[in-house]
């Protein structure tokens, strides 16, 4: 290395300029254009360095290779797009020691690099081998014409020869950079020979692939020739051309089917394309399948609505007991639909716990309207193509589930149930929930486009119904397009009516039991409801009734002397074993440091007995029970409320300084969250620190503030039903929830006592002894 010099710098993205070589480059970045301008106005020399990553727009010194080349500008040609085409001649290799940004232009301090001394014999040998390798490369690639080849090999200087040969190779820029980095001329020549050998190996692989493809093409031509011969033989034998007959059949159906003009035009174009295709080609199968889908869809077929409100009411009451509000809303919808055929219907979403009858309610709507019914389960759907379909270019492409369901329905106005829409997912294959927006939006679903059909489908006459256990996981834009109707859990009396009027007759019929052979008493049903099921719906109840009937049938079959079996509560315990559940899980009537709370889950209401333990420590609050962030905050707020009002309750201050308080919500494996357990936590803490027993037969729900105010909560109906199922008859709830008491079934409401509170002091007076 010799003297240091300072030059303007142009970073290169994907080209390496070698010494003694003349190379065109394109300059477009403002800093590079400025560097070129400075070089043109001085000695026309600048420094060129390859970027380590071509995608970097504003490289720093670390982003450039140290070794570059000092070059001379020979010619500038401005281009219409603002770039400049520059003809560059490499002068000498150089190493960048420092890079500065000055006046929006890169300047670099560089040291010119001299080649290392090498043995003359080694250099002669390297030159001979390099020329021989290059001759082989030129002969096999045909990329170097004879005149250029002769000019290159005439060079006696090994360094110049190496750079000239390297500049004619088709390798990556980083490989060129590795050649430029080498100081020893013999090692540099060996590196270029290594690159030549790599190129020759790649050429051999490429030739093998081309020969293989050529052989396959020859096989395809052979198969085509044999197919043509086979068709000619069949024609001579007088056999009908099945392929032509199929095409004629499709053409006839396209003419006969009443479909939109745009769809008919598309089908005729595809049919015309099909006529000129060889029968055995893969493309023929794709077009044929597409036409089969086009002609199988019910384009303008609609079932006539038979809307008889009295009949609809009879159907709903026959199929479902209770559910008065949902039934009322459905009858309102049918009434308006009868009054106005052109009304754009809203999308109904039934939300409620499993087993309350959401899916069967949708089927009853279809029966009441006289429409076809189709159901599509959304649980676990993660691929957008399941909604919109696959593009025909994919192997095994099919339309989306919506189009498939329309074909199955056989009409353009079915009742379409999207079941479990809250279980829909999304991943790298797309977002199915977003794809559903177009189908469910009344303003745009008249032009729904499936990727497979590539034509518009009118879904505006479809009556869409969705079901969900919870609204939390439904995306907001999708939820905005739906009218939510909540189906809460059933009371014990409602479950008894459902079992007596629906479940028992259904199971007896399915088990083919003759009338009078088996009877299930009300006592047996109440035993099942109270001690063998813990649910808001009746699905588990139905399974237990089926189990009772199976065991009774077995007894009838094994003992022919028995003609009739009456299943009561005793036989129920004998068949099903010990009771599985206690009434609500309230373990004590009165206990210190325990309070009974009410919780809402997507499966209905539930009871929580929150426990608090006090032990010597330093005044810390420990919270356990798999709680969410909101519930943890409620615990801290409850602790602060109790601490701030401790003197009013007669609790000495040292209880909070010298003791740790551990608050636990049982069933630690079950995630729990929400603010409505605030007053329950405060009651349990106060009970523990004041050493007063709390009445565990009083259930409570309400959010608490730092000032001790009790705020409104949601899901009151489900929570009250859970308390009623547990045998609790007194419930404390916020005074702001008084309006929600009307939603509770009258028989439950009359059987319960509600304490409406606005402050924690009122809760304390009611619960603590």
C-alpha positions in Angstrom: 0.0 0.0 0.0 1.2 3.5 -0.8 -0.1 7.1 -0.6 -3.4 8.2 0.7 -5.9 10.2 -1.4 -9.4 11.6 -1.0 -12.2 11.0 -3.5 -15.9 11.3 -3.8 -17.7 8.0 -3.5 -20.4 6.2 -5.6 -21.8 3.1 -3.9 -22.6 0.3 -6.4 -25.6 -2.0 -5.8 -24.9 -4.9 -8.1 -21.8 -4.3 -10.3 -18.1 -4.4 -9.6 -15.7 -2.4 -11.7 -12.2 -3.9 -12.2 -8.9 -2.1 -12.9 -8.1 -1.7 -16.6 -11.8 -2.4 -17.5 -14.2 0.1 -19.1 -17.7 -0.5 -17.7 -21.1 1.4 -18.0 -22.9 2.2 -14.7 -26.2 3.9 -14.0 -26.2 6.7 -11.4 -29.5 7.8 -9.9 -29.3 8.4 -6.1 -28.9 12.2 -5.2 -25.6 11.6 -3.3 -24.2 9.6 -6.2 -25.2 12.2 -8.7 -23.5 14.9 -6.6 -20.3 12.8 -6.3 -20.3 12.4 -10.1 -20.7 16.2 -10.6 -17.8 16.9 -8.3 -15.6 14.4 -10.2 -16.6 15.9 -13.5 -15.6 19.4 -12.3 -12.2 18.3 -10.9 -9.9 15.5 -12.2 -12.8 13.1 -13.2 -11.6 10.5 -10.7 -13.8 8.9 -8.0 -13.9 5.9 -5.7 -16.4 3.0 -6.4 -17.3 0.4 -3.8 -19.9 -2.5 -3.9 -22.6 -2.4 -1.2 -22.9 -5.5 1.0 -26.7 -5.4 0.6 -28.1 -4.1 -2.7 -31.4 -3.2 -1.0 -29.8 -0.5 1.2 -30.7 2.9 -0.1 -28.6 5.1 2.2 -25.5 3.0 3.0 -23.0 3.9 5.8 -19.4 2.9 5.9 -20.3 -0.5 7.5 -22.6 -1.2 4.5 -19.7 -0.9 1.9 -16.9 -3.2 1.1 -13.5 -1.8 2.1 -11.8 -2.8 -1.1 -12.9 -0.9 -4.2 -11.5 0.8 -7.2 -10.4 4.3 -8.1 -11.9 5.0 -11.5 -12.0 7.7 -14.2 -15.1 9.1 -15.8 -14.9 8.8 -19.6 -18.4 9.8 -20.6 -21.8 11.0 -19.2 -25.2 10.5 -20.8 -28.2 12.0 -19.0 -31.4 9.8 -19.4 -35.1 10.9 -19.6 -35.9 9.3 -16.2 -33.4 11.5 -14.4 -30.6 8.9 -14.1 -27.2 9.3 -15.7 -25.5 6.6 -17.7 -21.7 6.9 -17.0 -18.9 5.1 -18.8 -16.2 4.3 -16.2 -12.6 3.1 -16.6 -11.1 1.3 -13.6 -7.6 2.6 -12.7 -6.4 0.9 -9.5 -7.6 -1.1 -6.6 -7.8 0.9 -3.4 -8.9 0.4 0.3 -11.3 2.8 2.0 -10.1 3.9 5.4 -12.7 6.5 6.3 -16.1 7.6 4.9 -17.6 11.0 5.6 -20.9 12.6 4.5 -20.2 16.2 3.6 -22.6 18.6 1.8 -24.9 15.7 0.9 -22.1 13.8 -0.7 -19.9 10.9 0.3 -16.1 11.5 0.6 -13.7 8.7 1.3 -10.0 8.5 2.4 -8.5 5.6 0.4 -5.1 4.0 0.1 -4.1 2.7 -3.3 -3.2 -1.1 -3.2 -0.2 -2.6 -4.9 -0.2 -6.3 -5.8 2.0 -8.6 -3.8 5.2 -10.0 -5.4 4.8 -13.5 -6.8 7.2 -16.1 -8.3 7.5 -15.6 -12.1 7.1 -19.4 -12.8 4.0 -19.5 -10.7 2.6 -16.6 -12.6 3.4 -18.2 -15.9 1.7 -21.5 -14.8 -1.3 -19.6 -13.5 -1.6 -17.7 -16.8 -1.5 -20.9 -18.8 -4.1 -22.6 -16.7 -6.3 -19.6 -16.6 -6.3 -19.3 -20.5 -7.0 -23.0 -20.8 -10.0 -22.8 -18.4 -11.3 -19.7 -20.1 -11.1 -21.5 -23.5 -13.2 -24.4 -22.2 -15.7 -21.9 -20.7 -16.0 -19.9 -24.0 -16.5 -23.0 -26.0 -19.3 -24.4 -23.8 -21.2 -21.2 -23.0 -21.0 -19.5 -26.4 -21.1 -16.2 -24.5 -17.7 -15.0 -25.8 -17.2 -14.5 -29.5 -13.9 -15.5 -31.1 -12.6 -12.0 -31.7 -13.1 -11.0 -28.0 -11.5 -14.3 -26.9 -8.4 -13.6 -29.0 -8.1 -10.1 -27.7 -8.3 -11.3 -24.1 -5.7 -14.1 -24.3 -3.2 -11.9 -26.0 -2.6 -10.0 -22.7 0.8 -11.1 -21.2 0.1 -9.3 -17.8 -1.5 -11.9 -15.4 -3.3 -9.2 -13.4 -4.9 -7.6 -16.5 -5.7 -11.0 -18.0 -7.4 -12.1 -14.7 -9.6 -9.0 -14.5 -10.5 -9.2 -18.2 -11.6 -12.9 -17.9 -13.5 -12.2 -14.6 -15.4 -9.4 -16.2 -16.8 -11.8 -18.8 -18.2 -14.4 -16.3 -21.8 -14.6 -15.3 -21.5 -14.7 -11.5 -22.8 -12.8 -8.5 -21.5 -9.4 -7.6 -20.1 -10.7 -4.3 -18.0 -13.3 -6.2 -16.5 -10.4 -8.3 -15.8 -8.6 -5.0 -14.0 -11.7 -3.7 -11.7 -11.5 -6.8 -11.1 -7.8 -6.2 -10.2 -8.4 -2.5 -7.2 -10.7 -3.3 -3.8 -9.0 -3.4 -1.7 -11.9 -4.7 -2.0 -12.2 -8.5 -1.6 -16.0 -8.5 -4.3 -16.5 -5.9 -6.5 -14.1 -7.7 -6.1 -16.1 -10.9 -6.9 -19.4 -9.0 -10.1 -17.7 -7.6 -11.2 -16.9 -11.2 -10.5 -20.5 -12.3 -12.7 -21.7 -9.3 -15.5 -19.5 -10.5 -15.1 -20.8 -14.1 -15.4 -24.4 -12.8 -18.5 -23.6 -10.8 -20.1 -22.1 -13.9 -19.3 -25.2 -16.0 -20.8 -27.5 -13.4 -24.0 -25.4 -13.4 -24.1 -25.7 -17.2 -23.9 -29.5 -17.0 -26.8 -29.6 -14.5 -28.8 -27.2 -16.8 -28.2 -29.5 -19.8 -29.4 -32.5 -17.8 -32.6 -30.7 -16.8 -33.3 -29.6 -20.4 -32.8 -33.1 -21.7 -35.2 -34.5 -19.1 -37.8 -31.9 -20.1 -37.3 -32.7 -23.8 -37.9 -36.4 -23.1 -41.1 -35.6 -21.2 -42.3 -33.4 -24.1 -41.6 -36.2 -26.5 -43.7 -38.5 -24.3 -46.6 -36.0 -24.3 -46.5 -35.8 -28.1 -46.5 -39.6 -28.3 -49.6 -39.8 -26.1 -51.4 -37.1 -28.1 -50.6 -39.0 -31.4 -51.9 -42.3 -29.9 -55.1 -40.6 -28.6 -55.8 -39.2 -32.0 -55.3 -42.7 -33.5 -57.7 -44.1 -30.8 -60.3 -41.5 -31.7 -60.0 -42.4 -35.4 -60.4 -46.2 -34.7 -63.5 -45.5 -32.5 -65.0 -43.4 -35.3 -64.3 -46.3 -37.8 -66.0 -48.8 -35.5 -69.1 -46.6 -35.4 -68.8 -45.6 -31.6 -70.2 -42.2 -30.6 -67.7 -39.5 -29.8 -68.4 -39.2 -26.0 -66.2 -36.1 -25.7 -68.1 -34.2 -28.4 -71.4 -35.4 -26.9 -70.4 -34.0 -23.5 -69.6 -30.6 -25.1 -72.9 -30.6 -26.9 -74.7 -31.4 -23.7 -73.0 -28.5 -21.8 -73.9 -26.2 -24.7 -77.5 -27.2 -24.5 -77.7 -26.6 -20.7 -76.0 -23.2 -21.1 -78.8 -22.2 -23.6 -81.6 -23.6 -21.4 -80.5 -22.3 -18.0 -81.8 -18.9 -17.0 -78.6 -17.1 -15.9 -77.4 -13.5 -15.9 -76.1 -12.3 -19.3 -72.6 -11.7 -18.0 -72.4 -15.3 -16.7 -73.8 -16.7 -19.9 -71.2 -14.8 -22.0 -68.4 -16.1 -19.8 -69.7 -19.7 -20.0 -69.9 -19.5 -23.8 -66.3 -18.2 -24.1 -65.1 -21.0 -21.9 -67.1 -23.5 -24.0 -65.6 -22.2 -27.2 -62.1 -22.6 -25.7 -63.0 -26.2 -24.6 -63.9 -27.2 -28.2 -60.3 -26.6 -29.4 -58.6 -28.4 -26.6 -57.3 -32.0 -26.8 -59.5 -34.2 -24.5 -56.7 -35.6 -22.5 -54.9 -32.3 -21.6 -55.0 -31.0 -18.0 -56.4 -27.6 -19.1 -59.4 -29.4 -20.6 -60.3 -30.9 -17.1 -60.0 -27.4 -15.5 -62.3 -25.8 -18.0 -64.8 -28.7 -17.9 -65.0 -28.6 -14.1 -65.5 -24.8 -14.3 -68.4 -25.2 -16.7 -69.9 -27.9 -14.6 -70.0 -25.5 -11.6 -71.5 -22.7 -13.8 -74.4 -24.9 -15.0 -75.1 -26.5 -11.6 -75.7 -23.2 -9.7 -79.3 -22.1 -9.2 -78.8 -18.7 -10.8 -82.4 -17.4 -11.0 -84.1 -20.1 -9.0 -85.9 -18.9 -5.9 -88.3 -20.6 -3.5 -91.5 -18.6 -2.8 -91.8 -17.5 0.8 -94.9 -18.9 2.6 -95.0 -16.4 5.4 -97.9 -17.2 7.7 -97.2 -15.5 11.0 -99.6 -17.8 13.0 -98.0 -20.9 11.4 -94.5 -19.5 12.1 -95.4 -18.9 15.7 -96.8 -22.5 16.0 -93.6 -23.9 14.4 -91.3 -21.9 16.8 -93.4 -22.9 19.9 -93.5 -26.5 18.7 -89.7 -26.7 18.3 -88.6 -24.5 21.2 -89.8 -23.9 24.8 -89.2 -20.5 26.2 -86.9 -18.1 24.3 -89.7 -15.5 24.2 -87.6 -12.5 23.1 -85.8 -14.3 20.3 -89.1 -15.7 19.0 -90.7 -12.2 19.1 -87.8 -10.7 17.1 -88.1 -13.5 14.5 -91.8 -13.0 14.1 -91.2 -9.2 13.7 -88.7 -9.9 11.0 -91.1 -12.3 9.1 -93.9 -9.8 9.4 -91.8 -7.0 7.8 -90.6 -9.4 5.1 -94.3 -10.3 4.3 -95.1 -6.6 4.2 -92.2 -5.6 2.0 -90.5 -8.0 -0.4 -87.8 -5.4 -1.3 -86.6 -4.9 2.2 -82.8 -5.6 2.7 -82.7 -7.8 5.7 -80.3 -7.4 8.5 -78.0 -10.4 9.5 -79.3 -12.0 12.7 -76.7 -13.3 15.2 -77.8 -15.7 17.9 -75.5 -15.4 20.9 -75.7 -17.7 23.9 -74.2 -20.7 25.7 -73.9 -24.1 24.1 -77.1 -26.2 24.1 -79.7 -23.4 24.3 -81.0 -24.1 20.7 -79.3 -21.5 18.5 -78.8 -23.9 15.5 -82.2 -25.5 15.8 -83.9 -22.1 16.0 -82.3 -21.2 12.6 -83.7 -24.4 11.1 -87.1 -23.6 12.5 -87.0 -20.2 10.8 -86.4 -22.0 7.4 -89.4 -24.3 8.1 -91.6 -21.4 9.0 -90.7 -19.5 5.8 -90.8 -22.5 3.5 -87.2 -21.9 2.4 -84.3 -24.3 1.9 -81.8 -24.5 4.8 -78.1 -24.8 4.5 -75.5 -24.8 7.3 -71.8 -23.9 7.2 -69.6 -24.4 10.2 -67.1 -21.6 10.7 -65.3 -23.3 13.6 -61.6 -23.5 12.8 -61.8 -21.9 9.4 -58.5 -20.1 8.8 -58.2 -20.0 5.0 -59.8 -17.2 3.1 -60.2 -19.5 0.1 -62.8 -21.5 2.1 -65.0 -18.4 1.8 -64.0 -16.9 -1.5 -62.7 -20.1 -3.3 -59.4 -20.9 -4.9 -58.2 -19.3 -8.2 -58.5 -21.8 -11.1 -54.8 -21.8 -11.6 -54.3 -23.9 -8.5 -54.4 -27.7 -8.7 -57.6 -29.1 -7.3 -59.2 -25.6 -7.2 -62.8 -25.4 -5.9 -65.3 -22.6 -5.3 -65.7 -21.3 -1.7 -68.1 -22.9 0.8 -70.7 -20.2 0.1 -71.0 -21.1 -3.5 -70.9 -24.8 -2.7 -73.7 -24.3 -0.2 -75.8 -22.3 -2.8 -75.5 -25.3 -5.1 -76.5 -27.7 -2.3 -79.5 -25.5 -1.5 -80.8 -25.4 -5.1 -82.1 -21.8 -4.7 -80.8 -18.3 -4.4 -82.8 -17.4 -1.3 -82.1 -20.1 1.3 -81.8 -19.6 5.0 -78.0 -19.8 5.4 -76.6 -20.6 8.8 -73.0 -19.6 9.6 -72.5 -21.7 12.7 -69.9 -20.8 15.4 -68.8 -17.6 13.8 -66.9 -16.6 16.9 -64.5 -19.6 16.4 -63.3 -18.3 13.0 -59.5 -17.8 12.8 -56.8 -16.2 10.6 -53.2 -17.0 9.7 -50.8 -16.6 6.7 -53.5 -17.9 4.3 -55.7 -14.9 4.8 -58.4 -13.5 7.1 -61.8 -15.4 6.5 -63.6 -12.9 8.7 -62.7 -10.0 6.3 -63.8 -12.2 3.4 -67.2 -12.7 5.0 -67.8 -8.9 5.1 -68.7 -8.8 1.4 -71.1 -11.7 1.8 -72.9 -10.4 4.9 -73.1 -6.7 4.0 -76.6 -6.1 2.6 -75.2 -3.1 0.7 -72.7 -5.1 -1.4 -73.6 -8.8 -1.3 -75.6 -8.5 -4.5 -72.2 -8.5 -6.3 -70.3 -11.1 -4.2 -67.3 -12.4 -6.2 -65.9 -15.9 -5.8 -62.3 -16.3 -6.9 -63.1 -19.6 -8.7 -66.2 -18.4 -10.6 -64.6 -15.0 -11.4 -68.1 -13.6 -11.9 -70.7 -11.9 -9.6 -73.2 -13.9 -7.5 -76.3 -12.2 -6.0 -76.6 -13.1 -2.3 -79.0 -10.2 -1.5 -82.0 -12.6 -1.2 -80.2 -15.0 1.2 -81.4 -14.9 4.8 -78.1 -15.1 6.7 -78.1 -16.2 10.3 -75.0 -16.6 12.5 -74.5 -18.2 15.9 -71.8 -17.6 18.5 -71.1 -18.4 22.2 -69.4 -15.0 22.7 -69.1 -11.7 20.9 -65.6 -10.9 22.2 -63.7 -12.9 19.5 -65.9 -11.6 16.6 -64.0 -8.8 14.7 -65.7 -5.4 15.1 -66.4 -4.8 11.4 -68.1 -8.1 11.1 -70.1 -7.7 14.3 -71.2 -4.2 13.0 -73.2 -5.9 10.2 -75.2 -8.2 12.5 -78.1 -7.7 14.8 -77.4 -9.5 18.0 -80.1 -11.6 19.7 -79.1 -13.1 23.0 -80.2 -16.5 24.2 -79.6 -16.9 27.9 -79.6 -20.2 29.8 -82.7 -22.0 30.9 -84.1 -22.2 34.4 -84.7 -25.6 36.1 -88.5 -25.4 35.4 -87.8 -24.5 31.7 -85.4 -27.5 31.5 -88.1 -29.7 33.0 -90.6 -28.6 30.4 -88.0 -29.1 27.6 -87.1 -32.6 28.8 -90.8 -33.6 29.2 -92.0 -32.1 25.9 -89.0 -32.5 23.6 -86.0 -34.5 24.9 -87.6 -37.6 26.3 -90.0 -38.2 23.4 -87.1 -37.6 21.0 -84.9 -40.1 22.7 -87.6 -42.7 23.0 -88.3 -42.4 19.3 -84.6 -42.7 18.4 -84.2 -45.8 20.5 -87.4 -47.3 19.0 -89.0 -47.8 22.4 -92.7 -48.8 22.2 -95.1 -46.5 23.9 -95.6 -47.3 27.6 -92.5 -49.4 27.9 -90.3 -46.7 29.6 -91.4 -43.6 31.5 -89.1 -41.0 33.0 -90.6 -39.2 35.9 -90.3 -35.5 36.7 -88.3 -36.4 39.9 -85.7 -38.2 37.7 -85.4 -35.2 35.4 -85.0 -32.8 38.3 -82.4 -35.2 39.7 -80.5 -35.0 36.4 -80.8 -31.2 36.2 -79.7 -30.5 39.8 -77.0 -33.1 40.5 -75.8 -34.5 37.1 -75.6 -31.5 34.9 -74.0 -28.1 35.3 -74.9 -26.1 32.2 -76.9 -23.2 30.8 -78.4 -25.3 27.9 -79.8 -28.8 27.8 -77.2 -30.7 25.7 -75.7 -32.5 28.7 -79.3 -33.2 30.0 -80.2 -34.8 26.7 -77.1 -37.1 26.9 -78.0 -38.2 30.4 -81.6 -38.9 29.4 -80.3 -41.0 26.5 -78.1 -42.9 28.9 -81.1 -43.6 31.2 -83.1 -44.9 28.3 -80.2 -47.1 27.0 -79.8 -48.7 30.4 -83.6 -49.2 30.7 -83.7 -50.8 27.2 -80.8 -53.1 28.3 -82.8 -54.2 31.3 -85.9 -54.8 29.3 -83.9 -57.0 26.8 -82.1 -59.0 29.4 -85.1 -59.6 31.7 -88.2 -60.5 29.6 -90.4 -60.7 32.7 -90.2 -56.9 33.0 -92.9 -55.2 30.8 -92.5 -51.6 32.0 -89.8 -49.5 33.7 -90.5 -46.2 35.5 -87.3 -44.3 35.9 -87.4 -42.1 39.1 -84.7 -40.3 41.1 -83.6 -43.5 42.9 -83.2 -45.5 39.7 -81.4 -42.4 38.2 -78.7 -42.6 40.9 -78.6 -46.4 40.5 -78.0 -46.1 36.7 -75.7 -43.0 36.6 -73.8 -43.5 39.9 -73.0 -41.0 42.6 -74.1 -37.4 42.1 -71.5 -35.4 40.1 -72.3 -31.9 41.3 -73.3 -30.2 44.5 -75.9 -27.4 44.5 -73.8 -24.6 43.2 -70.6 -25.4 45.0 -71.4 -23.2 48.1 -69.5 -25.1 50.8 -70.5 -23.2 54.0 -73.4 -21.1 55.0 -71.2 -18.7 57.0 -67.4 -18.6 56.9 -64.6 -16.1 57.7 -62.7 -14.7 54.7 -65.0 -16.3 52.1 -67.6 -14.5 49.9 -69.8 -15.8 47.1 -69.6 -14.0 43.8 -71.3 -14.4 40.5 -69.5 -14.7 37.1 -70.4 -14.6 33.5 -68.8 -17.1 31.1 -69.6 -17.8 27.4 -71.2 -21.1 28.7 -73.6 -19.2 31.0 -73.4 -18.0 34.6 -71.3 -19.5 37.3 -70.5 -19.1 41.0 -67.2 -18.1 42.5 -66.3 -18.5 46.2 -63.5 -16.1 46.7 -61.2 -17.0 49.6 -58.9 -14.7 51.6 -56.2 -15.9 54.1 -54.3 -13.7 56.6 -50.9 -14.5 57.9 -47.9 -12.6 59.4 -45.9 -10.7 56.9 -45.2 -7.2 55.7 -48.5 -6.0 54.3 -48.4 -7.5 50.8 -51.4 -8.5 48.8 -51.0 -11.9 47.0 -53.5 -12.7 44.2 -53.8 -16.2 42.6 -56.3 -18.1 40.6 -55.4 -17.5 36.9 -56.8 -14.0 36.8 -56.7 -11.6 33.9 -55.3 -8.0 34.2 -58.8 -6.4 34.8 -59.5 -8.8 37.6 -56.1 -8.3 39.2 -56.8 -4.5 39.1 -60.2 -5.2 40.8 -58.4 -7.0 43.6 -56.0 -4.1 44.2 -58.9 -1.7 44.2 -60.8 -3.9 46.6 -57.8 -4.0 48.9 -57.4 -0.2 48.8 -61.1 0.3 49.6 -61.0 -2.0 52.6 -57.8 -0.4 53.8 -59.2 3.1 53.5 -62.4 2.2 55.3 -60.9 -0.1 57.9 -61.3 2.3 60.8 -65.0 2.5 60.1 -65.3 -1.3 60.3 -63.3 -1.4 63.5 -60.2 -3.0 61.9 -56.8 -1.9 63.5 -54.2 -0.5 61.1 -51.6 -3.1 62.1 -53.6 -5.8 60.3 -52.4 -4.2 57.0 -48.8 -3.6 58.2 -47.9 -6.8 60.0 -49.9 -9.3 58.0 -49.9 -10.4 54.3 -53.3 -11.0 52.6 -53.6 -13.9 50.1 -56.7 -13.6 47.9 -57.5 -16.7 45.8 -60.2 -17.5 43.3 -60.7 -21.3 43.1 -60.4 -23.4 39.9 -56.9 -21.9 39.2 -56.7 -23.7 35.8 -59.7 -21.8 34.4 -58.9 -18.2 33.1 -61.0 -15.6 34.7 -61.3 -11.8 34.0 -63.7 -8.9 34.4 -64.4 -6.2 36.9 -67.7 -7.5 38.3 -66.0 -9.4 41.2 -64.9 -6.2 42.9 -67.4 -6.1 45.7 -67.0 -9.9 46.3 -63.2 -9.5 46.7 -63.7 -6.5 49.0 -66.2 -8.4 51.2 -63.8 -11.4 51.5 -60.9 -9.2 52.4 -62.9 -7.3 55.0 -64.2 -10.5 56.4 -60.7 -11.9 56.9 -59.2 -8.7 58.5 -62.2 -7.9 60.7 -62.6 -11.6 61.8 -66.3 -11.4 60.9 -68.1 -14.3 59.2 -69.7 -13.6 55.8 -73.0 -15.0 54.7 -72.0 -17.3 51.9 -75.7 -17.9 51.0 -75.8 -14.3 49.6 -74.3 -14.1 46.2 -73.1 -10.7 44.9 -71.9 -9.0 41.7 -70.7 -5.5 41.1 -67.7 -3.4 40.1 -66.2 -1.3 42.9 -64.4 2.0 42.7 -61.7 3.5 44.9 -64.4 5.6 46.6 -66.4 2.5 47.4 -69.1 3.1 44.8 -70.7 0.0 43.2 -71.0 0.3 39.3 -73.2 -1.5 36.8 -72.2 -4.9 35.4 -73.3 -7.1 32.5 -74.7 -10.6 32.2 -77.1 -10.2 35.2 -79.6 -12.7 33.8 -77.1 -15.5 33.4 -75.6 -14.8 36.8 -79.0 -14.8 38.6 -79.9 -18.1 36.8 -76.6 -19.6 38.1 -77.4 -18.5 41.7 -80.9 -19.9 41.4 -79.5 -23.2 40.1 -77.2 -23.3 43.1 -80.0 -22.9 45.6 -79.1 -19.3 46.5 -82.2 -17.0 46.9 -80.5 -13.7 47.8 -78.5 -11.7 45.3 -76.8 -8.3 45.8 -76.4 -6.3 42.5 -75.8 -2.7 41.6 -78.8 -0.3 41.7 -78.0 0.7 38.1 -78.9 -2.9 37.0 -82.5 -2.6 38.3 -83.7 -2.2 34.7 -82.1 -5.6 33.8 -84.3 -7.5 36.4 -87.2 -7.6 33.9 -85.1 -9.9 31.6 -85.0 -12.6 34.3 -87.8 -15.2 34.0 -90.8 -14.4 36.2 -90.8 -17.7 38.1 -87.1 -17.1 39.0 -87.6 -13.4 39.8 -90.5 -14.3 42.2 -88.3 -16.9 43.9 -85.4 -14.6 44.5 -84.7 -11.6 46.7 -82.6 -8.8 45.1 -80.6 -6.3 47.2 -79.8 -3.2 45.1 -76.8 -1.3 46.4 -74.9 1.7 45.4 -72.0 1.7 47.9 -69.8 -0.9 49.6 -71.0 0.1 53.0 -74.4 -1.3 52.1 -72.8 -4.6 50.9 -70.9 -4.8 54.2 -74.1 -4.3 56.3 -75.9 -7.0 54.4 -73.2 -9.8 54.3 -71.0 -9.5 57.4 -72.1 -10.7 60.8 
